């Protein structure tokens, strides 16, 4: 958590996991640690700390959310497999996301198992359990979108017994059912006040809306998004002011980074030219020429128009046009523009923000009932903040469900570029097209065809890491790997 130094060394057990570490770390026995309200708070803080992991919001989850998509490319060999659809079970990001997600799940599970027995105020206890339930759901949502069905672990790993740690895969449907159950619990008991530093009712409902959107359960997505929109959040008047994330009024939930070794963000040094980056090398998530052309095609779109000179180049809000030579020329992501600090940045990362929830509502409501004043109201809040004109029911974009769907897809891409959404949106579109032919013009499969010359539906999932297959005899690989 930002500006909070966590006693992780006193919570080593909470970091144990079935991924490679078959033996639990025995530094502190749960029966010894979980005694007081302060212990409950410390354990919860450790669960939040897991979000800062390299495999999650400090690097790989954001990289995987963009690099395979039409938003990003790179000349860096570390991400070439993601860029060119040549990933394997041994690809680093494939392993890191799996490992760090389960480490986070294990910490949440410890809270959920042991905090109920602690004597403390019931209201805060229930809030702590709600926050841990949300964190577990978030990790499983990331896992099921990346790998499909995965082992559903609902207890902390406290033994090396193979019958306990070597779980088989649950179905994707079973994983989604657990996610929804956890988020429903979180929405019922979390604090109701807006606070991007912690899980709240608004955060639980906003994530629940994303889950339902992914499953194409439109009415449930509208209901959850509507609940989130009533959570006391305010759309920032300026898109530029959103970055770097710093707990503003639009933010629903952020990963809190302190810039210390215990709470750092390495994304700025991976994404920015030098300067301001500490080092010059081929960077990750380089914006594609096609996206830059699309974003700048409307001169008054404040998310992409030139703002002025900054250290390293010209600020375009979503990206910076690098003014250096070699590795430091051309466009670079500019949504983490703070001091990179030598792979040790204090810039936060959005998990949920109001702009995305408005677009989620608009998409689900359009799918449910087609164009309406309600759909346009939510969509127009995002458009007009960007400097675009408000749409009306007589606008060409609102002529049909299909035309408005295309506009919503476009606004999601332009609004949320580089924040880790695009590949997961393209996956959603591909599955939607399987159910409703032609629903979306661009999907994960069309991008795959353009880049790799293939449309292999097996690549809509990443492979299970080889290291996990080696350590879990009950684990099975995804088709095609």
C-alpha positions as MATLAB code, in Angstrom:
seq = 'XXXXXXXXXXXXXXXXXXXXXXXXXXXXXXXXXXXXXXXXXXXXXXXXXXXXXXXXXXXXXXXXXXXXXXXXXXXXXXXXXXXXXXXXXXXXXXXXXXXXXXXXXXXXXXXXXXXXXXXXXXXXXXXXXXXXXXXXXXXXXXXXXXXXXXXXXXXXXXXXXXXXXXXXXXXXXXXXXXXXXXXXXXXXXXXXXXXXXXXXXXXXXXXXXXXXXXXXXXXXXXXXXXXXXXXXXXXXXXXXXXXXXXXXXXXXXXXXXXXXXXXXXXXXXXXXXXXXXXXXXXXXXXXXXXXXXXXXXXXXXXXXXXXXXXXXXXXXXXXXXXXXXXXXXXXXXXXXXXXXXXXXXXXXXXXXXXXXXXXXXXXXXXXXXXXXXXXXXXXXXXXXXXXXXXXXXXXXXXXXXXXXXXXXXXXXXXXXXXXXXXXXXXXXXXXXXXXXXXXXXXXXXXXXXXXXXXXXXXXXXXXXXXXXXXXXXXXXXXXXX';
ca = [
       0.000    0.000    0.000;
       1.289    3.488   -0.756;
       3.320    5.089    2.039;
       2.708    2.033    4.253;
       5.576   -0.317    5.055;
       4.257   -3.815    5.505;
       5.687   -6.291    8.016;
       5.970   -8.987    5.367;
       8.824  -10.709    7.174;
       6.328  -11.394    9.964;
       3.841  -12.797    7.497;
       5.979  -15.131    5.432;
       3.430  -17.906    5.687;
       1.009  -15.761    3.734;
       3.343  -15.882    0.749;
       3.423  -19.670    0.483;
       1.711  -21.233   -2.503;
       1.350  -24.488   -4.399;
       3.134  -22.996   -7.425;
       6.606  -24.544   -7.157;
       6.766  -23.903   -3.382;
       5.198  -27.181   -2.302;
       6.404  -26.760    1.278;
       4.825  -23.847    3.162;
       7.129  -21.209    4.622;
       7.043  -21.890    8.403;
       8.224  -18.538    9.797;
       5.012  -17.790   11.700;
       2.303  -20.326   12.501;
      -1.214  -19.003   11.861;
      -2.256  -19.982   15.381;
       0.517  -17.727   16.696;
      -0.028  -14.779   14.375;
      -3.804  -14.289   14.071;
      -4.635  -12.981   17.548;
      -5.646   -9.305   17.431;
      -7.398   -6.745   15.277;
      -3.967   -5.382   14.327;
      -2.970   -8.847   13.127;
      -6.077   -8.954   10.943;
      -5.225   -5.556    9.453;
      -1.618   -6.595    8.829;
      -2.687   -9.799    7.106;
      -5.085   -7.856    4.901;
      -2.348   -5.354    4.040;
      -0.140   -8.276    3.004;
      -2.948   -9.438    0.713;
      -3.105   -5.990   -0.903;
       0.689   -6.002   -1.200;
       0.440   -8.986   -3.535;
      -1.077   -6.739   -6.204;
       2.325   -5.039   -6.563;
       3.959   -8.262   -7.773;
       5.923   -8.308  -11.027;
       3.563  -10.897  -12.449;
       0.546   -8.679  -11.795;
       0.045   -4.901  -11.796;
       3.690   -3.842  -11.660;
       4.441   -5.430  -15.028;
       3.163   -8.613  -16.588;
      -0.610   -8.337  -16.302;
      -0.472   -4.924  -17.977;
       1.976   -6.191  -20.616;
      -0.134   -9.260  -21.420;
      -3.220   -7.046  -21.557;
      -1.694   -5.001  -24.398;
       1.201   -6.704  -26.219;
      -0.818   -9.350  -28.142;
      -3.344   -6.709  -29.174;
      -3.479   -4.177  -31.986;
      -2.506   -1.455  -29.481;
       1.118   -2.408  -28.968;
       4.292   -3.819  -30.440;
       7.947   -4.012  -29.398;
      11.440   -4.817  -30.599;
      12.353   -6.171  -27.162;
      12.937   -9.905  -27.252;
      11.470  -10.336  -23.769;
       7.997   -9.660  -25.175;
       8.406  -10.904  -28.762;
       6.445  -14.096  -27.983;
       3.492  -11.939  -26.876;
       3.823   -9.638  -29.879;
       4.085  -12.421  -32.470;
       1.797  -15.080  -30.957;
       4.700  -17.472  -30.354;
       4.300  -17.889  -26.606;
       4.833  -21.328  -25.041;
       4.384  -22.930  -21.611;
       7.903  -21.681  -20.810;
       7.282  -18.013  -21.646;
       8.164  -15.863  -18.644;
       4.957  -13.847  -18.442;
       2.890  -17.044  -18.699;
       4.573  -18.345  -15.554;
       4.730  -15.065  -13.636;
       1.011  -14.287  -13.825;
       0.098  -17.794  -12.705;
       2.602  -17.783   -9.827;
       1.827  -14.317   -8.473;
      -1.935  -14.748   -8.787;
      -1.824  -17.821   -6.576;
       0.481  -16.110   -4.118;
      -2.153  -13.379   -3.839;
      -4.944  -15.937   -3.511;
      -3.056  -17.683   -0.722;
      -2.764  -14.456    1.256;
      -6.471  -13.704    0.797;
      -7.345  -17.257    1.816;
      -5.356  -16.884    5.052;
      -7.373  -13.787    5.929;
     -10.645  -15.525    5.135;
      -9.741  -18.586    7.209;
      -8.325  -17.016   10.355;
      -9.794  -13.545   10.804;
     -13.321  -14.798   11.651;
     -12.018  -16.187   14.969;
     -10.371  -12.918   16.041;
     -12.155  -10.866   18.692;
     -12.608   -7.396   17.179;
     -15.423   -5.031   16.137;
     -17.767   -7.032   13.919;
     -18.311   -4.263   11.364;
     -14.597   -3.936   10.642;
     -14.128   -7.708   10.689;
     -16.823   -8.082    8.054;
     -15.208   -5.343    5.974;
     -11.838   -7.102    6.163;
     -13.419  -10.364    5.023;
     -15.196   -8.512    2.210;
     -11.931   -6.942    1.047;
     -10.142  -10.300    1.086;
     -13.034  -11.876   -0.840;
     -12.702   -9.168   -3.488;
      -8.955   -9.705   -3.800;
      -9.417  -13.442   -4.235;
     -12.071  -12.815   -6.868;
      -9.827  -10.360   -8.711;
      -6.998  -12.890   -8.896;
      -9.311  -15.649  -10.116;
     -10.848  -13.305  -12.703;
      -7.383  -12.625  -14.094;
      -6.519  -16.328  -14.041;
      -9.673  -17.555  -15.758;
      -9.352  -14.971  -18.537;
      -5.709  -15.867  -19.141;
      -5.768  -19.675  -18.722;
      -9.398  -20.797  -18.603;
     -10.305  -23.219  -15.838;
      -7.702  -23.390  -13.065;
      -7.409  -25.119   -9.671;
      -9.908  -23.533   -7.330;
      -8.031  -23.134   -4.060;
     -10.173  -21.721   -1.242;
      -7.939  -22.546    1.736;
      -4.394  -21.331    2.440;
      -1.578  -23.759    1.610;
      -0.289  -25.047    4.947;
       1.005  -28.476    4.044;
       3.105  -30.173    1.404;
       0.672  -33.091    1.195;
       0.160  -33.777   -2.547;
      -3.511  -34.545   -1.938;
      -3.899  -30.960   -0.760;
      -1.578  -29.004   -3.026;
      -1.924  -30.944   -6.297;
      -5.462  -29.913   -7.188;
      -6.978  -30.590  -10.622;
      -8.390  -27.799  -12.745;
     -11.891  -26.597  -12.018;
     -14.035  -25.668  -15.005;
     -14.134  -22.058  -16.130;
     -17.812  -21.988  -15.146;
     -16.941  -23.111  -11.599;
     -14.255  -20.437  -11.346;
     -16.683  -17.753  -12.515;
     -19.288  -18.955  -10.010;
     -16.754  -18.523   -7.196;
     -15.756  -15.077   -8.475;
     -19.379  -13.951   -8.477;
     -19.964  -15.398   -5.001;
     -16.906  -13.599   -3.610;
     -17.801  -10.286   -5.242;
     -21.408  -10.530   -4.102;
     -20.149  -11.004   -0.546;
     -17.749   -8.089   -0.958;
     -20.476   -5.807   -2.304;
     -22.692   -6.619    0.666;
     -20.163   -6.007    3.451;
     -17.419   -3.684    2.188;
     -17.290   -0.049    3.213;
     -19.722    2.050    1.196;
     -17.628    5.220    1.047;
     -15.550    5.837   -2.085;
     -11.886    5.134   -1.322;
      -9.486    4.073   -4.098;
      -6.943    2.905   -1.513;
      -9.146    0.008   -0.397;
     -11.871   -2.284   -1.660;
     -15.312   -0.718   -1.292;
     -18.845   -1.571   -2.373;
     -18.216    0.490   -5.494;
     -15.113   -1.527   -6.368;
     -16.910   -4.830   -5.827;
     -19.796   -3.771   -8.059;
     -17.500   -2.341  -10.749;
     -15.527   -5.586  -10.961;
     -18.729   -7.616  -10.850;
     -19.952   -5.598  -13.851;
     -16.772   -6.542  -15.756;
     -17.268  -10.196  -14.863;
     -20.862  -10.194  -16.098;
     -19.825   -8.301  -19.242;
     -17.213  -10.967  -19.975;
     -19.883  -13.638  -19.622;
     -22.325  -11.644  -21.774;
     -24.867  -11.515  -18.946;
     -26.043   -8.098  -19.985;
     -28.785   -7.358  -17.477;
     -26.614   -8.391  -14.523;
     -23.770   -6.248  -15.878;
     -26.082   -3.234  -16.104;
     -27.290   -3.763  -12.543;
     -23.773   -4.105  -11.131;
     -22.424   -1.162  -13.117;
     -25.363    0.976  -12.030;
     -24.609    0.180   -8.394;
     -20.964    1.132   -8.930;
     -21.919    4.396  -10.639;
     -23.889    5.410   -7.553;
     -20.825    4.929   -5.352;
     -19.807    8.580   -5.090;
     -17.259    8.776   -7.908;
     -16.787   11.804  -10.160;
     -15.437   11.815  -13.687;
     -12.266   13.926  -13.806;
     -12.773   17.088  -15.813;
      -9.442   16.574  -17.565;
      -8.314   13.266  -19.066;
      -4.703   14.362  -18.702;
      -5.138   14.801  -14.949;
      -5.779   11.076  -14.572;
      -2.120   10.172  -15.088;
      -0.258    9.178  -13.095;
      -2.978    7.574  -11.020;
      -2.993    9.108   -7.558;
      -6.300    8.345   -5.836;
      -8.343   10.994   -7.646;
     -12.129   11.324   -7.503;
     -12.579    9.167  -10.646;
     -10.537    6.310   -9.250;
     -12.447    3.352   -7.863;
      -9.443    1.212   -6.905;
      -5.698    1.550   -7.457;
      -2.595   -0.456   -6.697;
      -0.779    1.713   -4.180;
       2.966    1.977   -4.835;
       5.426    3.633   -2.470;
       8.549    3.626   -4.646;
      10.298    1.499   -2.026;
      11.667   -1.973   -2.657;
       8.578   -3.323   -0.909;
       6.114   -1.319   -2.986;
       7.485   -0.332   -6.370;
       6.225   -0.074   -9.930;
       8.661   -1.018  -12.694;
       6.342   -0.113  -15.590;
       7.617    3.468  -16.152;
      11.167    2.278  -16.857;
       9.825   -0.443  -19.156;
       7.590    1.945  -21.117;
       9.166    5.416  -21.264;
      12.014    6.745  -23.424;
      15.252    7.806  -21.738;
      15.007   10.401  -20.377;
      12.839   10.338  -18.302;
      13.463    6.575  -18.076;
      16.598    5.527  -16.272;
      17.941    3.406  -19.116;
      17.704    3.321  -22.911;
      16.674   -0.011  -24.427;
      13.849   -1.282  -26.671;
      10.734   -0.630  -24.606;
       7.585   -2.693  -24.054;
       4.051   -1.847  -25.260;
       5.132    0.568  -28.003;
       1.943    2.130  -29.458;
       1.201    0.862  -32.960;
       1.110    3.288  -35.875;
      -2.473    2.225  -36.574;
      -3.570    3.175  -33.055;
      -1.775    6.533  -33.194;
      -3.489    7.293  -36.506;
      -6.851    6.291  -35.075;
      -6.368    8.318  -31.917;
      -5.198   11.465  -33.697;
      -7.749   11.276  -36.523;
     -10.003   13.694  -34.610;
      -7.911   16.763  -33.878;
      -9.919   17.690  -30.793;
      -9.629   14.321  -29.007;
      -7.798   15.413  -25.869;
      -6.694   11.873  -25.126;
      -4.408   11.891  -28.175;
      -3.818   15.497  -29.298;
      -0.431   17.138  -28.729;
      -0.250   19.073  -25.461;
       3.313   20.352  -25.420;
       6.950   19.558  -24.688;
       7.960   17.472  -21.685;
      11.173   15.754  -20.687;
      11.854   13.209  -23.404;
       9.523   14.494  -26.110;
       6.010   15.796  -26.774;
       3.124   14.971  -24.464;
      -0.003   13.562  -26.178;
      -1.755   12.550  -22.913;
      -1.978    8.828  -23.726;
       1.472    8.702  -25.293;
       4.688   10.688  -25.578;
       6.402   11.218  -28.917;
      10.034   10.622  -28.002;
      12.533   13.232  -29.173;
      15.677   11.180  -28.617;
      17.479    8.945  -31.044;
      17.552    5.190  -31.515;
      15.552    3.433  -28.833;
      14.183    6.755  -27.573;
      12.430    8.052  -30.677;
       8.843    7.499  -31.714;
       5.743    6.936  -29.571;
       5.808    5.525  -26.034;
       3.088    4.888  -23.451;
       2.640    7.932  -21.183;
       0.102    6.797  -18.594;
       2.790    6.264  -15.949;
       4.661    9.564  -16.457;
       6.160    9.945  -12.969;
       9.775    9.471  -11.957;
      10.745    5.911  -12.990;
      13.251    5.778  -10.142;
      15.412    3.042  -11.595;
      12.634    0.428  -11.882;
      11.337    1.742   -8.567;
       8.495    4.150   -9.359;
       5.844    5.394   -6.938;
       3.249    5.747   -9.734;
       0.025    3.922   -8.908;
      -1.852    1.699  -11.345;
      -5.611    1.752  -11.870;
      -7.475   -1.469  -11.268;
     -10.867    0.206  -11.701;
     -11.878    3.732  -12.688;
     -15.156    5.432  -13.453;
     -14.467    5.971  -17.167;
     -14.279    2.212  -17.695;
     -17.391    1.521  -15.639;
     -19.385    4.035  -17.702;
     -18.316    2.234  -20.873;
     -19.145   -1.144  -19.337;
     -22.635    0.120  -18.525;
     -23.077    1.541  -22.026;
     -21.971   -1.684  -23.698;
     -24.136   -3.949  -21.569;
     -27.201   -1.693  -21.838;
     -26.824   -1.447  -25.620;
     -26.539   -5.235  -25.886;
     -29.589   -5.620  -23.686;
     -31.905   -3.171  -25.418;
     -30.142   -1.323  -28.210;
     -29.548    2.446  -28.434;
     -31.295    4.583  -25.827;
     -30.922    7.930  -24.128;
     -29.582    6.071  -21.081;
     -26.830    4.354  -23.098;
     -25.859    7.631  -24.769;
     -25.759    9.443  -21.438;
     -23.074    7.073  -20.135;
     -21.139    7.023  -23.402;
     -21.306   10.793  -23.831;
     -19.732   11.408  -20.440;
     -16.595    9.746  -21.759;
     -16.814   11.329  -25.206;
     -17.357   14.912  -24.078;
     -14.598   14.721  -21.477;
     -12.329   13.767  -24.389;
     -13.473   16.838  -26.338;
     -15.787   14.969  -28.713;
     -19.358   16.043  -29.405;
     -22.229   14.368  -27.610;
     -24.178   11.802  -29.629;
     -27.968   11.966  -29.954;
     -30.502    9.366  -30.970;
     -30.338   10.825  -34.504;
     -26.555   10.414  -34.758;
     -25.365    7.774  -37.257;
     -23.536    5.981  -34.441;
     -26.880    5.427  -32.677;
     -28.744    4.152  -35.728;
     -28.684    0.537  -34.536;
     -27.319   -1.758  -31.866;
     -24.539   -2.746  -34.284;
     -23.460    0.815  -35.091;
     -23.515    1.855  -31.440;
     -21.624   -1.314  -30.490;
     -18.868   -0.278  -32.909;
     -18.715    3.201  -31.352;
     -18.532    1.793  -27.826;
     -15.761   -0.595  -28.915;
     -13.876    2.380  -30.361;
     -14.268    4.502  -27.244;
     -13.087    1.666  -25.001;
      -9.973    1.382  -27.129;
      -9.202    5.108  -27.175;
     -10.086    5.743  -23.527;
      -8.398    2.720  -21.940;
      -5.407    2.270  -24.261;
      -2.326    0.784  -22.540;
      -4.110    0.246  -19.196;
      -4.224   -3.529  -19.678;
      -7.744   -3.889  -21.116;
      -7.356   -4.250  -24.867;
      -6.372   -7.925  -25.241;
      -9.075   -8.977  -22.782;
     -11.633   -6.898  -24.691;
     -10.537   -8.526  -27.945;
     -10.975  -11.940  -26.317;
     -14.491  -10.957  -25.254;
     -15.260   -9.836  -28.800;
     -13.981  -13.119  -30.250;
     -16.234  -15.140  -27.950;
     -19.157  -12.824  -28.700;
     -18.611  -13.393  -32.423;
     -18.689  -17.140  -31.830;
     -22.160  -16.702  -30.344;
     -23.310  -13.929  -32.709;
     -21.475  -13.862  -36.023;
     -20.172  -10.449  -37.039;
     -20.930   -8.714  -33.737;
     -17.470   -7.089  -33.611;
     -15.312   -6.048  -36.551;
     -12.038   -6.510  -34.675;
     -11.382   -9.421  -32.316;
      -8.434  -11.357  -30.945;
      -8.699  -13.705  -33.915;
      -8.590  -10.944  -36.540;
      -5.523   -9.420  -34.862;
      -3.926  -12.851  -34.739;
      -4.543  -13.273  -38.463;
      -3.021   -9.884  -39.239;
       0.085  -10.462  -37.131;
       0.743  -14.195  -37.340;
      -1.242  -15.294  -40.375;
      -3.365  -17.707  -38.364;
      -6.691  -17.817  -36.559;
      -6.080  -20.493  -33.962;
      -8.806  -20.407  -31.325;
      -6.490  -22.294  -28.970;
      -4.553  -19.043  -28.607;
      -7.535  -17.382  -26.991;
      -6.061  -18.960  -23.855;
      -2.465  -18.950  -22.726;
      -0.837  -22.276  -21.848;
      -0.532  -23.551  -18.311;
       3.099  -22.880  -17.243;
       5.374  -25.865  -17.739;
       6.718  -25.432  -14.198;
       3.216  -25.988  -12.813;
       2.693  -29.061  -15.002;
       5.991  -30.443  -13.697;
       4.944  -29.939  -10.078;
       1.278  -30.893  -10.213;
       0.521  -34.331  -11.674;
      -3.195  -33.522  -11.692;
      -2.767  -30.450  -13.881;
      -3.633  -30.664  -17.581;
      -2.484  -28.446  -20.447;
      -4.734  -26.296  -22.601;
      -5.399  -27.608  -26.124;
      -2.887  -26.662  -28.797;
       0.206  -26.418  -26.587;
];
